[in-house]
């Protein structure tokens, strides 16, 4: 498992630059792509949509080879200034062994996505040595309730001075106040679990860890976080931020059929059982499958403060 160390940001997305759209996981609805293109055009950016986004292979946006090829094309093309994934879902882990990390490392640029894309964020950050961005998908911009902060904070983070940013955490619910400095890492709980024990495993050492999930049962969240604990992920973590936990259900099966008993612990209790008691901890952090998702630089050094009024997150890493 790699030791966690702070990384530099890739070159920023310049004003009027070109954003490439790609679909490394499930196939996207065409209207999602069109709405994303319209948003980017309104912001003054050019858009290059990879033809692979129109492919279908079951639930996936084309074969593994096609999706790998599309990522390679986006990173290799000097005309593309940033890469935005249009959908998550499933399929990203199928690509990890086939990616040319040397090619990607030679062509650093902002790479943005979340949910299933967590696997790609972790792998590229570790293997290529630059920050990736846990942030909105094209899918987010097609949702009628997309919070305006989602768009604004994406471009603030991809812009020319990301390391000077301070994220005010006015809506977080502080469970354990405190201050911590470390390397920002995390993503979707299920995907982080999938990576444990693989060549793409991640480290919690010296980490400010953020986590989120969707469409899961409480007993499964408990089991996943217990695996984190048994794998030592919480042993040297410096703070934990719990994001949007959407459609988390109770019951023995997760469907809460008639006659089933509740699990007996709520989400907050489950998390607090696994995170060491001396570690700063907050809930309702703006990451995950909710209308407001901020953009977070995975691999950047950050300083976190949590108190009864909320807190703040300061980004400290420099540009390449």
Order of alpha helices (4+ residues) and beta strands (2+ residues): beta-alpha-beta-alpha-beta-alpha-beta-alpha-beta-alpha-alpha-beta-beta-beta-alpha-beta-alpha-beta-alpha-beta-beta-beta-beta
